[in-house]
Amino acid sequence: MCGIVGYVGDEECATLLVDGLRKLEYRGYDSAGVAVLGKEGLSVVRAKGKLANLEKRLGEQTPRGMTGIGHTRWATHGKPSDENAHPHKYGGVAVVHNGIIENHLELKETLARAGHKFASETDTEIFAHLIADEEKSGKTLPDAVRGALAKVKGTYALAVMSERSPEMLVVAKNASPLVLGLGETCNFVASDVPAILAHTRDVIFLEEGDFAVITKKGVQLTDRAGNKLARAVRRIDWTPTMAEKNGHKHFMHKEIHEQARALTDTIRGRASVEEGDVYLDGCKLDAKTVAGLNKVHVVACGTSWHASLTGKLMIETLARMPVEVDLASEFRYRQPLVDSRTLCVAVSQSGETADTLGSFREAKSRGARGLAICNVVGSAIAREAEDVLYTHAGPEIGVASTKAFTTQLAAFFLLAVRLGRLRGTLDAPTARKHLEALRELPMLVERTLKHEAEIQQAAYKFSASRDLLFLGRGPQFPVALEGALKLKEISYIHAEGYAAGEMKHGPIALIDENMPVMVLAPRESETEPGVNYEKILGNIQEVKARGGRVIAICSEGDTMVPDLAECAIAIPQTNALLQPIISVIPTQLFSYHVADHRGTDVDQPRNLAKSVTVE
């Protein structure tokens, strides 16, 4: 949460900084600001609210200079306001910061006693005061930043510039993401790759404790003590247009429609139908290693947690290994039973989620082997893992995750097949059938997306609802949870997802003519409807008997469910374990069109940020 961008080079940078912030606005949109250093000194322009407010102010008077930093904020300390917006300036020093200074009250009191006056309620402003004091004592800007960091406890991604050191940025990382972008006569820093993709694809992902001095001539990497470091330069395959809307009204809508492509990229080169096996680049799991494991423990948050619940079913079914799935925010504050025979799987779209990263480290400290499922190459969780399974979804800008969920499910399925083959619980002919179904998924996703018009009609029909219930059984239960999360995230309608078998244990009391119920009711195979299907028909009858209005997601060719539902959306049939990848898409489109019809901010829902990098 919060976005940083910085530039040193030969161009006037105010507009460039704003363009970068526009690519990062999904990380926070309570306020935004830029600081530019030029011949007239240091100029700071800030504005509460969306980036458009900052652009308006810059249009009135654009600061000139070729060194600058910018920030878009998701508030932690201090309410959204012009005064609390970053960058913060003191004594010729400007600072942008993501993270939390845990001892900020103590530091602020000490500085106040020394005569410092503060202009904001934020913890970040303390950095500007500390660094300015260190500079006044005769230190260079890099040493001044080191001196300030030595006094601070907490997390940070920090970018600093000073009038005493023109044409230089100093950056440091501890627990919040930062990436350096390398150009020929310019260099960049940003919280995420999309901010700088228009200018360079050569990047360095900073690691914990990294410290960098950036000039237009190059980048010097050290640790905080000043010892030189070497980090790999990575070439990013994403194109700038992959982070643009491409004619879609919202990024979320674009990303829903990118899912067939994203699934293709996640599967490509990994699944051999002919051999009935899976080859996972980045994973060093072999038969001997897997034989030494007795369980899998998955840690994740939000949408990734829902994907992990389905991943549990996949691994337990195909590999016959016991799997536990924990909310990362709960796992890290108890005494988890993991050891050297545990495979800990951390799932995070960004690879930077604070709770997931903390839980992963906790599990690894207890001897667990670490495997990461994430989308961002070189992210913190990926660097901490022995094995990495990248989803290759491409940049996801909309705050409400869509293609992250479906590609994580595909990654889990690949992992489950691989574990099954290594453990001998899945023979080659059976694996071939599963992998054939996996290979067909992108085509089935495209077919499902063609139902958007009827999903839109259903969404408009129920868009005035105050509440909505989602029901699912077996593999469809996590889809019910995810559908409810999407709806409340972007439309602000209260929604809950339930295992349908639990309906009579409480939720049924809520059902009346004002409570729409979306029921996930696909058949379990083309030849056998399955016990979950038969049970869900009973749940639909129970809802109707109490006046509830049913929106059903059912299999193509099904005649029973449509006869019971007020609205029925037919989707293609596939392998029961892969069906959630298909059945979640109507819930995504339904939520999107409800929110769009209600006029909410789909891509930037209130109070939310894309990547939760602080607790």
N, C-alpha and C positions, 0 to 999 in steps of 0.2 A: 504494500500500500504506500502511496505517495510516489511521485515520479521525479527523477533527477535527469537533467541533461546539461552538458557543458561542452564548450568549444574553445579551441585556441587555433588561430590560423591567419589567413590573409584576407578574409571576407568580413564585411560588416555582419554582425552575428545576431542582432535582436530578432530579425524575422526567422532566421535559421533556428534559434532557440524555441520560438513559438511553434514552428513546424514540428520540432521534436516533441514538445509538450503535447501537441495534438495527438501524436501517436501514443502518448502515455496517459492520456486523460482518464482511461479506464482504471488507472491505479489510484485516482483520487480527484475529486472535483469540488471540494469545498472552497478552494481559493487557488490562485496561481500567481507567479511572479517571475521576473527576470532581473539579473544584475549584469551590467555591461561596463567594462573597463576600457576607457579610451583616453584621448588627449586631455579631455576635460575632467578626468578623474572617474570615480565610481558612481554610476547612476543605478538606482533601484526603482522599479515600477512594479506594483502589486495590486491585486484586486480580489475582493471576495467573490465567490460564486464560480460559474463556469468560465472556461478559457476565453469565451467571447467577450467577457467583461474586461479582461486584461488586454485583449486585442484592441478594444475600443480606446482604452487609455493610451496604448502605444501609438495608436493612430493620431492622437492629439499631439504627442511629442515622442518621437522614437529616439532612444539613446544611441549614440554612435560609439563604436568600438569593436575590436576584433578578438576580444577575450570575454567570455561570458558564461554565466550559469543560470539555469531556470529550474522551476519546481512547480508541480501541481500537487495539492495537499489533500490528504484524508485525515481529518483532525483527530489527534490523540490528546495532547495537552493544549488547552485553550480552545475556545469556540471559534468557528469560522468567522473571520473578520479581515479587514485590510491589514490591521496591526499584527495579527497572528500569522499572516501569510509569509511564506519564504520568498526570496532570500532575506536573511536577517543581517543587518549591517551595524558595525560598531568600530570606531577608530580606524576607518579605512579598510576594514576587513568585511567581506561578504561571505555568507555561509548558507548552503542548503544541506538538509539532513533528513534521512529516513531512519526511524528507530525510536528508542526511548532512552533518555538519560535517567537512570534509576536514582542517582544521588543529586538530582538537580536542585532540590530544595536546600540541601546543605551547601552546595556550591553557590547558589544564588544569595543565600544569607551572607556567606563569606565575602562575595563580591560587593554586596550592598554596603557592608561595613567598611569596605575600602573606598566607597564613594561612587560606585557604579550605579547608574540609573537605567532601568529597563523599560523598553517601549512596548513589550508584549507579554502575554501570559505563557508563552511557550518555553519548553525546556531547551529548544534549539538555540535560542538567542544567547544562551550561556556560552556556547562554542565561540561565537564572535567575540565576546568579551574576553574569554580566556586566551584566545589566539592573539588578539590585539595586545594584551598585556605582555605575552611572551615576546612578541615582536619588538615592543618598546624596550625590552631588556637587551636588545641587540641581536636577537636570533634571526636566522633566515626564516622564510615562510615555512619550508618543510620542517625545520627544527621547532618552530613555534607550534605547528600543528601537533607534532609528536609530544611536546610539552603539555599541551592542552589535553590530549588523549590520555596521558598518564594520570590525570586527575579525575577522569570520567569513568563511571561504572555504567554499563548498559550496552545497548546495541546501536549500531550506526552504519549507514552508508553516507559518507561525508564528501562534499566538494567545496573547496575554499579558494578564494582569490583575494589579493591584497594590492592596494595602491603602491606599496613598497616593493612589490615583485610583479611588475607588469609582464604580460605574455606568459603567464604561468598559472596552472591550476594544480592544487594538491588534493588528492583523494585518498580515502581510507575506507576499508570495509571490515565490519564485524557483524555477521548474522543477517544483514540486509544486502540484497543483490546489487552488484555494480559490474558493468562491462565497459571495456575500453575499445574504441573504434580507431583504427589506424588508417590515416590518409597519407598522401605524398607531401603536401605542404600544410597539413592541418591534422589535428587529432581530437578525439571526442571522448566523453564519458556519458554513460546513461544507465538508467535502472534496468532497461530492457532493450533488446536488439531492434525492435521496430522503430525506435526513435532515431536511429542513425543509419538505417538500411538504405536510405536514398543517397547516402554519401559514401558508404563503404560497406563491404561484406567481410573484411578482415578484422577479427575481434579477439580480445583477450578477456576471458572471464576471470575476475579477481576471486581469490580464495580468502578464507578467514584469516584476518591479521595482515592482509596485503596492504601496501602503502605505495602510492605512485605519484610521481611528479610529471606533469604533462606540459610540454611546450609544442610549438608548431613543428619543431625539428624532430621530436621523438618522445618516447615514454621511458622513464626510469622506474623500474620496479624494485622495491625492497620490502623487508618486513618492517615493523614499527621501530625496531632498534637500528635500522639503517643497513642491514645486511642485504646484499644484492640477491635478487630472485630471478629465476627464469620460468616463464609460463608459456605454454604453447599458444601460438596464433592459430585460430580456427577460421575456416572459410564457411560462411553461412550460405546455405543453398536457397533460403527464402528470397523471393524477389520483392521489391517494394510494393508491387501491386497486390501481393498476397495479403498485405495488411491494409488494403483499401476496400471500399464497399463494392466496387465493381457494379454499380447500378442498383444495388439493393438499398432499401430505405434505411435499414439498420445493419450493423455488423452481425447482430445475432441472427438475423434472417439469412445473411450471406453464409454464416458459419453452419447453420442447419443444412443449407443446400450444398455445402462442401463435404458433407459426411461420406458420400460415396468415394470421392477422391481421397479423403483422409484415410478411410479404411483400406483402400487399395495400397496406399503408401505404407501403411502399418504392416500389412500382410506380405507385400512384395518381397520376394527373395528369401522368405523365412519358412514358408510352408511348401513341402514337396509332396504333392498328392501321389506321385508315382512311387515314392519310397515309403509313404505313410509315416513321415516324420517331420520334425520342425528343427530349424537351425537358427539359433538366436544370436545374432551378432552382438557382441558386448556382454554376453553371458558365458561364464566359464564352467557352468554346471556340467558335470559328467556323472557316469554311473557310480563311481566310487564316492564322490562327494555327496550325491543324493542318498546313497545307501547309509551315510552317516547322519542323516536328518530324520527326525521322528515327528516333526510337525511344522506347519507354516503359521506364522503370526503376522497379520496384515495391519498396518496403521495408516490412517487416512482421515480426512476431514471433508464434510459437505458432500458435494457430488462424487468426489473420489471415494468416499466411504460407501455410498450407494453402489458404485461400480464394484467395490471390494466385496460387498455382500453377494453379488452375483459371481464374482471370481471365486469365492469360497465354494459355491455349488459346483463350479466348473472343476476345480482342483480335487474336491472330495469325490466327485463322480468319476472323473477320468484317471486320476492318479491315486485315489484311495488313501490320501494323506489327511489327517485331521487338520482343520484350519480354524483359527480364531481371527475375528475381525474386531479391532478396537478403534474407537474414536481416539485420535492421537492426543487430543486435549485431556482425555481421561487416563490414557495409558501411562503418560510420563509422570503422573503424580501418584502412582501406587507402586506396589512391589511386584512387577510382572514376572511370571514364571517362564522365563526364556533362558536358554543356555546354548552351549556350543552345538547342540543337536537341533537347534531351531533355525529355520529360514525366515528372517524378518523381511517382509515386503513393504516398502514405503511407496505410497501412491500419491502423486501430486502433479497437476498439470504444469505448474511453474517450476517445480523442483526446489522451491524456496519457502514453502509454507512452514511457518515457525514451529507450530506444534508438531507437525509431522517430522520435521528435521530433528527436533528435540527428542521425540520418541524413538526415532531411528538410532540416534546416538546412544540413548539409554539402552536399547536392545543390544547394540553392538558392544557396549561396555560390559555387558553380561555374557559376551561370547557368541552371540548370534551371528550368522552369516547374513550380510545385507544385500538385498536386491531392490533396485529402484525401478518403478514404472513411472516415467515422466515424459514430458514433451520437449523441454528446453535443454539443448545440448550444453554440457558444461555447468549445469546448475549445481547448487550446493549439495542437494540430496544425491545427484548423480555422482558427484566427486567422492562422496562418503561411501559409496556402495562398491562391493566386490563385483557385482553383476548389475548391468544396466539394460533395461528394455525400453528403448525410446519408442514413442507412439507415432512420431512423424506426422502429427496432425497439422503442422504449420501454425502460424501465430493465431491465437484466439483472443480477440479484442473485446468482444461483448462480455460484460461482467458475469452474466448467467452462462455457465458452461454448457455446451451442447456436444460439439465434436470431441471434446475431451472425454466425455462419458463413453461414447460409443467406441472410440479408439482404445480407451483403457480396457473395455470389455474384450475387444479383439486381442489385445496384448495378454490379458489373463487367459484367454482361450488357448493362445499359442503356448503360454507357459504350462497350462494344464496338460496339453497334449505331450509336450516335451517331458514333463515329469512322469506322465503315465508311461511313455515309451522307455525312459531310463529305469523306472521301477518295475517294468514288466507287467503292469496292470492293464496295459492297452496294447493289443496286438496290431500288427501293420494293417490288415484288412479293415479293422474297425477304425483305426486312425485315419485311413484313406477316406472313409465315409464322412467322418467329422471334418476333414480338411476340404473335401469337395463342397460341403455345405458352407464352410468359411469362405472359399473362393467365390461362391455365388453371391455372397452378401452385398457387395457394392451394387450389383444389378438389382437386387431386391430393394435396396434402399432407394434407388432411383424410381422404382415402381411405386414405392410408398409415398414419395414426395409428390407424385402426380395426383394424389388425393387432397392436395392443399386446399383447393376451392371448397370442397365439402367440409373440411376441417374448419376453414375460416367461417363458413355459415354457422356451424355449431358453436364456434367461439362467440360470434356476435349474439347468438341466441341466449347465451348464458353469461354474457359479460357484465350484467348488472347484479350478479349474485354476490352476496356477502360472504358466503362460505361454500366450500366444495370439498367433497370426500373422494379420495382415490382408493380403490380396492384392487388387490392382486394376490395370487397364490403362487407358491413355489418360486420359480425364476421371475415371475411377474411382480412379486412383492417389492423388491428393490425398485422396480420401475414405478410402482405406485408412490413410493417415497420420493423418487426423483421428480415425478410429475407434479407432486404437491409442492416440492421445493421450488421448481421453476415458476409455478403460478404465483406463489406468494412473493417470490423475489422481485418479479417485474410488474405484476398487476396490483400488488398489495391486497389481494383477496386472501382471506384466511383459508388455508387449505391444509388438509392432513392426509397422509398416506397410511394405510393399514393393511396388515395381512387379513385377507377376507375372512379367514376362520376365526379371527378375533372380534368380528363385528358384533356378535351376540354378547360379547364380554364388556360391553359399554357403549361403543360408538353408535349402535343401533338406536339409542335414545335420542340422538340428534336428528334422525331422519324424519322429514316431513315434506310437504309440498314445496318448501322453500330451500331444500337442500339437494342440489344436483349431486349425482354420484357418477364418477367416471370409473368404469369397470374394465380392467384388463382381462379379456376373455378369449385369447387365441386357443385353438386346439393344440394338443401337444405333439401331434404328428398328422400327416395326411391320411393315415390308415386308422389311427386310434385317437379318439378325442382326449382320452386320459382322465385320470381321477380328478385332477385339479380343474379340468373343464367342467366335469359333471358337478363338482361342488360349487363352482362359481355360478352355474345356472341357478342353483338353489339360493345363492346370495342375491342374485338379481331379483328373484321372486320375492325375497324378504324385503328388499328395498321398495319394490312396487307395491307390496301389500301395505306399506306405511305411507304411501303417497309420494315417495321419492321419485325424482326424474333421472332416468338412466341414460348416460352417454357411454356407449360400449365400443371397445376396440376389439374386433373379432377377426377370425380368419376368412380369407376369400372363399366363397362357396358355402359358408355357414348360413343356414336358414333359421336356426333356432334362436340365436342371440338377437338378430335384427327384429324378430317378431316380438321380443320382450322389451326392446329399448326404444326410447324416444328418438335418439340419434345413434346410428351405427356406422362405424368407420371400418371398412374391410382392408386387411393388410395381408401381404404374402406370408405363406407358411414356410418355416424352416426348422432345422434342428432345435429341440426344446431349449437347449442351453444357449443357443445363439438368438433365439426369438426375442429376448429383451432388446437387442440392437435394433430390431425392426419396430417393436411395439412402443419404444420410447419416442420415436419420431413424431407420431401424432400428438403425444403429450407436449412435446416441444412446440410444435406448430400451433396447437390449441392455446398454450400459454402466451406465445408470441402475439397471436391475433387478438386475444382478450386484452392484453396490455396495450397494444397499438390502438384498438378501438376505444379504450378508456382514456387514451391520451397520456399515459405515463411515459417516463423516459426509459425506453427499453434497454438501451445499451449502458446507461449509467443510473441504475435504480438507487433511490435514496439510501443513505447510510451504509452502502456497500462499496467495497473495492475489489478489484480482480484478484489480487494476490495478498493473502493475509500474512505479512512478514513480521508482525509483532503480535504478542499474546493479547 
